Amino acid sequence: MARQIRMGLIGHKFMGRAHSHALRDLPMFFDIGAEPVMQTLCGLEEDLEAAARRYGWASWTHSWREVVEDPRIDAISICTPGHTHCEIAVAACRAGKHVICEKPLALTLAEARRMLEAARSAGVKHAVNFNYRKAPAVALAHQLIREGHLGRIFLFHGFYFQDWPLDPEFPHVWRMDRSVAGAGSMADKGSHLLDLARFLVGEIAEVSAATEIYVKERPSAGGTRLPVTTDDAAVFTVRFSTGALGLFATSRMAAGHKNGLGFEVQGARGSLRFDLERLNELQVYLAGEPGATEGFRTVLATSPEHPYAGAWWPPGHVLGWEHTFVHQYVDFLRAVVDDTQVRPDFEDGMKAQAVLEAIETAARNRRWIQVEA
């Protein structure tokens, strides 16, 4: 009989819905010795009760401390804006709860360290939701690189583009406030790219960068205009500790891009390409193919031999963005039951935060900056 893990989820909007969907779907497809029980949903808005009923939560509260202090709850998901992550996570760890937290892990490297130290001191499982690691095609890319099929890695090239606030009259939202979000496209989207780069290539040693805010003020609900204090776009280059190089670009002002994440990894014996908007596919080139057929080929990562895919549908029945959240919870809850390590964890989140802070310093000082160990 599967062990029940009673969950509390803090933050019920976009990410809260994605996490709720994952918790509801997981038991139908994965037998991991754990059954998530959706105990309590927490949020601030007036529609919380309706959302809890719609998502499938047994109870709801406007107080995150009630969730943290509830002895019935075993694990907590944090889906709130970044400026709240540290306080909630530290309190949850001290209360003996396992914690999975949205990215970026914290506003600052100091906060990320506090969260990691609290989790380690409490002996709880901890994960950060860099969910794109969990796409079967990305996990396959990691497998191919680790098995040496690409040989020595030379270059990682990644981008993450969206266009949701392209209209200069788009209203001011919390992601545009540095005190709440920490940074803009560079952290919100760049943190995903940096985690993928670390996952596939290795640790980042130094960075150079430039950022820009194109729309300096935006209209607020009160009829005034508020300053935008987080970047609209960023470009940065990195040198990995292996000697490989990295080239990155992020923008929330990229016309035509809705959720455009992509990367290419180039090595001495081959290359890989991935496009999130075609997330079931991995473009693979391995040297040594006959000249007449040499080139990239498309691998549809939906077969039982591909990571995570075997639990779902027959080959060719593609998965969606939401399934990456299911896979994150599969690994998180399995670690709780089996007392094993889950990745990416708070240490991964902390290391990504160290790179983000180095990028900000590099952009401000217009020079290469070493990443703090």
C-alpha positions as CSV (number, residue, x, y, z in Angstrom):
1,M,0.0,0.0,0.0
2,A,1.3,3.4,-1.0
3,R,2.4,5.8,1.8
4,Q,0.3,8.9,2.0
5,I,2.1,12.2,1.8
6,R,-0.1,15.0,2.9
7,M,0.6,18.2,0.9
8,G,0.2,21.9,1.6
9,L,0.5,24.3,-1.3
10,I,1.2,28.0,-0.8
11,G,0.2,30.2,-3.7
12,H,-2.8,29.3,-5.8
13,K,-2.6,31.3,-9.0
14,F,-0.7,30.2,-12.2
15,M,1.9,28.0,-10.6
16,G,-0.5,26.8,-7.9
17,R,-2.7,25.5,-10.6
18,A,0.2,23.8,-12.4
19,H,1.3,22.1,-9.2
20,S,-2.2,21.1,-8.3
21,H,-2.7,19.5,-11.7
22,A,0.5,17.5,-11.2
23,L,-0.5,16.2,-7.8
24,R,-3.9,15.1,-9.1
25,D,-2.5,13.3,-12.2
26,L,0.6,11.6,-10.6
27,P,-1.1,8.6,-8.9
28,M,-2.9,7.6,-12.2
29,F,0.3,7.0,-14.0
30,F,3.2,6.5,-11.6
31,D,3.5,3.8,-9.0
32,I,6.2,5.2,-6.7
33,G,5.1,4.0,-3.3
34,A,3.7,7.4,-2.4
35,E,0.2,8.9,-2.8
36,P,0.0,12.7,-2.6
37,V,-3.0,13.8,-0.5
38,M,-4.0,17.4,-1.4
39,Q,-4.7,18.7,2.1
40,T,-4.5,22.5,2.2
41,L,-4.3,25.2,-0.4
42,C,-3.1,28.7,0.8
43,G,-3.6,32.0,-1.0
44,L,-4.5,35.6,-0.5
45,E,-7.2,36.3,-3.1
46,E,-10.9,36.2,-2.5
47,D,-11.3,33.3,-5.0
48,L,-9.3,30.9,-2.9
49,E,-12.2,28.8,-1.7
50,A,-13.5,28.3,-5.3
51,A,-10.0,27.6,-6.5
52,A,-9.4,25.0,-3.8
53,R,-12.7,23.2,-4.7
54,R,-11.9,23.3,-8.4
55,Y,-8.3,22.1,-8.0
56,G,-9.3,19.3,-5.5
57,W,-7.9,20.5,-2.2
58,A,-9.6,19.4,1.0
59,S,-9.2,22.7,2.9
60,W,-7.9,26.2,2.4
61,T,-6.5,29.1,4.4
62,H,-5.1,32.6,3.9
63,S,-2.3,32.0,6.4
64,W,0.8,30.3,5.2
65,R,1.9,29.8,8.8
66,E,-1.2,27.6,9.4
67,V,0.0,25.4,6.6
68,V,3.6,25.2,8.0
69,E,2.4,24.5,11.5
70,D,-0.3,21.9,10.7
71,P,0.9,18.6,12.1
72,R,-1.1,16.7,9.5
73,I,1.0,18.1,6.6
74,D,4.2,16.3,5.5
75,A,5.4,18.4,2.6
76,I,4.9,21.9,1.3
77,S,5.0,23.4,-2.2
78,I,6.0,27.1,-2.3
79,C,4.5,28.8,-5.4
80,T,4.5,32.4,-4.2
81,P,6.6,35.4,-5.5
82,G,10.3,35.2,-4.9
83,H,10.5,37.6,-2.0
84,T,8.5,35.2,0.2
85,H,10.4,32.0,-0.5
86,C,13.1,32.2,2.1
87,E,10.8,33.0,5.1
88,I,8.3,30.3,4.2
89,A,10.9,27.6,3.4
90,V,13.0,28.2,6.5
91,A,9.9,28.0,8.7
92,A,8.7,24.8,6.9
93,C,12.0,23.1,7.3
94,R,12.2,23.9,11.0
95,A,8.7,22.5,11.3
96,G,10.0,19.2,9.8
97,K,8.2,19.6,6.4
98,H,9.7,18.4,3.2
99,V,9.8,21.4,0.7
100,I,9.6,21.9,-3.0
101,C,10.0,25.5,-4.0
102,E,9.4,27.4,-7.3
103,K,12.3,29.1,-9.0
104,P,14.3,31.3,-8.7
105,L,14.9,29.8,-5.3
106,A,15.4,33.2,-3.5
107,L,15.9,36.9,-4.0
108,T,19.6,36.7,-3.0
109,L,22.4,34.3,-2.6
110,A,22.4,34.9,1.1
111,E,18.7,33.8,1.3
112,A,19.4,30.7,-0.8
113,R,22.1,29.7,1.6
114,R,19.8,30.2,4.5
115,M,17.2,27.9,2.9
116,L,19.8,25.2,2.1
117,E,21.2,25.3,5.6
118,A,17.7,25.1,7.1
119,A,16.8,22.1,5.0
120,R,20.1,20.3,5.8
121,S,19.8,21.0,9.5
122,A,16.3,19.7,9.6
123,G,17.1,16.6,7.6
124,V,14.2,17.2,5.2
125,K,13.9,16.6,1.5
126,H,14.2,19.8,-0.6
127,A,13.7,20.5,-4.3
128,V,13.5,23.5,-6.6
129,N,11.1,23.3,-9.5
130,F,13.5,23.6,-12.4
131,N,10.9,21.5,-14.2
132,Y,12.5,21.6,-17.7
133,R,15.0,19.1,-16.6
134,K,12.1,16.7,-16.4
135,A,11.1,16.8,-20.0
136,P,11.9,13.4,-21.5
137,A,13.8,15.0,-24.4
138,V,16.0,17.0,-22.0
139,A,16.6,14.1,-19.7
140,L,17.6,12.1,-22.8
141,A,20.0,14.9,-23.8
142,H,21.6,14.7,-20.3
143,Q,21.9,10.9,-20.7
144,L,23.6,11.1,-24.1
145,I,26.1,13.7,-22.8
146,R,26.9,11.8,-19.7
147,E,27.4,8.6,-21.8
148,G,30.0,10.5,-23.8
149,H,28.2,10.5,-27.2
150,L,29.1,14.2,-27.8
151,G,32.6,13.9,-26.6
152,R,34.2,17.0,-25.1
153,I,31.6,19.8,-24.8
154,F,32.6,23.1,-26.5
155,L,29.5,25.4,-26.4
156,F,26.1,25.8,-24.8
157,H,23.8,28.3,-26.5
158,G,20.5,29.0,-24.8
159,F,17.6,31.5,-25.1
160,Y,14.3,32.1,-23.4
161,F,11.9,34.6,-25.1
162,Q,8.4,35.8,-24.3
163,D,6.4,38.8,-25.4
164,W,3.6,39.1,-22.8
165,P,4.3,42.8,-21.8
166,L,5.3,44.0,-25.3
167,D,2.6,46.7,-25.3
168,P,4.1,49.7,-23.4
169,E,0.6,50.1,-21.8
170,F,0.6,46.6,-20.3
171,P,0.0,47.2,-16.6
172,H,2.7,47.1,-13.9
173,V,2.8,43.6,-12.3
174,W,4.9,42.2,-9.5
175,R,7.5,40.7,-11.9
176,M,8.4,44.3,-12.7
177,D,9.2,45.2,-9.1
178,R,12.7,44.3,-8.0
179,S,11.8,44.2,-4.3
180,V,9.4,41.4,-5.0
181,A,10.8,39.5,-8.0
182,G,14.5,40.1,-7.5
183,A,15.2,40.6,-11.2
184,G,13.4,40.4,-14.5
185,S,13.8,38.1,-17.6
186,M,17.4,37.4,-16.5
187,A,16.4,35.7,-13.3
188,D,12.8,34.6,-14.0
189,K,13.7,33.0,-17.4
190,G,17.5,32.9,-17.2
191,S,17.4,30.8,-14.0
192,H,15.8,28.0,-16.1
193,L,18.6,28.3,-18.7
194,L,21.3,28.4,-16.2
195,D,20.0,25.2,-14.5
196,L,19.8,23.5,-17.8
197,A,23.4,24.5,-18.6
198,R,24.6,23.3,-15.3
199,F,22.6,20.0,-15.7
200,L,24.0,19.4,-19.2
201,V,27.5,20.9,-19.2
202,G,28.6,21.6,-15.6
203,E,29.5,24.4,-13.2
204,I,29.8,28.0,-14.4
205,A,33.1,29.8,-13.4
206,E,32.7,33.3,-14.7
207,V,30.3,35.6,-16.5
208,S,29.9,38.8,-18.5
209,A,26.5,40.4,-19.2
210,A,24.4,43.3,-20.3
211,T,20.7,44.0,-19.3
212,E,18.1,46.6,-20.4
213,I,14.8,48.0,-19.3
214,Y,13.0,49.1,-22.5
215,V,9.8,50.4,-20.9
216,K,10.8,52.5,-17.8
217,E,7.3,53.0,-16.4
218,R,4.0,51.2,-16.7
219,P,0.4,52.0,-15.6
220,S,-0.8,50.8,-12.3
221,A,-4.2,49.9,-11.0
222,G,-4.4,53.2,-9.1
223,G,-4.2,55.2,-12.3
224,T,-0.6,56.3,-11.7
225,R,2.6,55.0,-13.5
226,L,5.1,52.9,-11.6
227,P,8.8,52.5,-12.4
228,V,9.9,49.2,-13.8
229,T,12.9,48.0,-11.8
230,T,13.6,44.6,-13.4
231,D,15.2,44.0,-16.7
232,D,13.2,43.4,-19.9
233,A,16.1,41.7,-21.6
234,A,19.5,40.3,-20.9
235,V,22.4,38.8,-22.7
236,F,25.3,37.0,-21.0
237,T,28.2,34.9,-21.8
238,V,29.8,32.3,-19.4
239,R,32.9,30.2,-19.1
240,F,32.3,26.8,-17.6
241,S,34.8,25.2,-15.2
242,T,35.4,22.6,-17.9
243,G,36.6,25.4,-20.3
244,A,33.4,25.2,-22.4
245,L,31.7,28.5,-23.3
246,G,28.1,29.6,-23.0
247,L,26.0,32.2,-24.8
248,F,22.6,33.2,-23.4
249,A,19.8,35.6,-24.2
250,T,16.5,36.3,-22.3
251,S,13.7,38.7,-23.1
252,R,10.1,39.3,-22.2
253,M,9.9,41.8,-25.1
254,A,10.5,39.3,-28.0
255,A,7.6,39.8,-30.4
256,G,6.0,36.6,-31.5
257,H,7.5,34.4,-28.8
258,K,5.1,33.0,-26.2
259,N,7.2,30.5,-24.3
260,G,10.3,30.2,-26.5
261,L,13.0,28.3,-24.6
262,G,15.7,26.6,-26.6
263,F,19.2,25.4,-26.4
264,E,22.0,23.7,-28.4
265,V,24.9,21.8,-26.9
266,Q,27.9,21.4,-29.2
267,G,30.7,18.8,-28.7
268,A,33.7,17.3,-30.4
269,R,31.6,14.3,-31.6
270,G,28.1,15.7,-32.0
271,S,25.5,18.3,-31.1
272,L,22.0,18.4,-29.6
273,R,19.1,20.9,-30.0
274,F,16.0,21.3,-28.0
275,D,13.0,23.6,-28.4
276,L,10.4,23.8,-25.6
277,E,7.6,24.6,-28.0
278,R,8.4,21.1,-29.5
279,L,9.2,19.6,-26.2
280,N,8.8,15.9,-27.2
281,E,11.6,16.3,-29.8
282,L,15.4,16.2,-29.5
283,Q,17.5,17.1,-32.5
284,V,20.6,14.9,-32.5
285,Y,23.7,15.0,-34.6
286,L,26.4,12.4,-34.0
287,A,29.6,12.4,-36.1
288,G,30.3,9.3,-38.2
289,E,27.1,9.1,-40.2
290,P,27.6,8.3,-43.9
291,G,28.1,11.5,-45.9
292,A,24.9,11.2,-47.9
293,T,22.7,11.1,-44.8
294,E,24.9,13.2,-42.4
295,G,22.9,15.8,-40.4
296,F,20.6,16.3,-37.5
297,R,17.8,13.8,-37.0
298,T,14.7,14.2,-34.9
299,V,14.2,11.8,-31.9
300,L,10.6,11.7,-30.6
301,A,11.2,11.1,-26.9
302,T,7.9,9.3,-26.2
303,S,9.0,5.7,-26.1
304,P,9.3,3.5,-23.0
305,E,13.2,3.7,-23.1
306,H,13.1,7.4,-22.8
307,P,13.1,9.0,-19.2
308,Y,9.6,9.2,-17.7
309,A,7.8,8.6,-21.0
310,G,7.1,4.9,-20.4
311,A,4.6,5.7,-17.6
312,W,2.3,7.6,-20.0
313,W,0.9,6.8,-23.4
314,P,2.0,4.5,-26.3
315,P,4.9,5.9,-28.4
316,G,4.1,8.9,-30.4
317,H,1.3,10.1,-28.1
318,V,3.0,13.3,-27.1
319,L,3.3,14.9,-23.7
320,G,2.8,18.6,-22.7
321,W,4.3,21.3,-20.6
322,E,2.3,20.3,-17.6
323,H,3.8,16.8,-17.5
324,T,7.2,18.2,-16.5
325,F,5.6,19.2,-13.2
326,V,4.3,15.6,-12.7
327,H,7.8,14.3,-13.2
328,Q,9.2,16.8,-10.7
329,Y,6.8,15.5,-8.1
330,V,7.6,11.9,-9.0
331,D,11.2,12.4,-8.1
332,F,10.4,14.6,-5.0
333,L,7.9,12.2,-3.5
334,R,9.9,9.1,-4.3
335,A,12.8,10.7,-2.4
336,V,10.6,11.3,0.6
337,V,9.5,7.6,0.6
338,D,12.8,6.0,-0.2
339,D,14.9,8.5,1.8
340,T,17.1,9.3,-1.3
341,Q,18.4,12.5,-2.8
342,V,16.2,14.5,-5.2
343,R,17.6,16.8,-7.9
344,P,17.4,19.6,-8.6
345,D,17.5,20.6,-4.9
346,F,18.2,23.7,-2.9
347,E,21.9,23.4,-3.6
348,D,21.1,23.6,-7.3
349,G,18.9,26.6,-6.6
350,M,21.7,28.2,-4.6
351,K,24.3,27.6,-7.3
352,A,22.0,29.1,-9.9
353,Q,21.5,32.1,-7.6
354,A,25.2,32.6,-7.3
355,V,25.4,32.8,-11.1
356,L,22.5,35.2,-11.3
357,E,24.2,37.6,-8.8
358,A,27.4,37.4,-10.8
359,I,25.5,38.3,-13.9
360,E,24.0,41.3,-12.3
361,T,27.4,42.5,-11.1
362,A,28.9,41.9,-14.5
363,A,26.2,43.9,-16.2
364,R,26.6,46.7,-13.7
365,N,30.4,46.8,-13.9
366,R,30.7,45.9,-17.6
367,R,33.4,43.3,-17.0
368,W,33.9,39.6,-16.4
369,I,32.9,38.5,-12.9
370,Q,33.9,35.2,-11.2
371,V,31.0,33.2,-9.8
372,E,31.1,32.9,-6.0
373,A,31.8,29.3,-5.0
